[in-house]
Amino acid sequence: MNVKSEIQYILVTRTLEGMAQAGFLTAEELNAAKRLAVEKYRPSAVWE
């Protein structure tokens, strides 16, 4: 487990969710961005 990647993933997804709540992203854009974050950071919690 790479702790740095886990933390980066959490920060990115929280930022994306905040942007969606503020109206900067649609639900579709949020889902696409989260998929990209999973691909980039590969957090172990997502794969378990």
Secondary structure, 3 states (H helix, E strand, C coil): CCHHHHHHHHHHHHHHHHHHHCCCCCHHHHHHHHHHHHHHHCCHHHHC
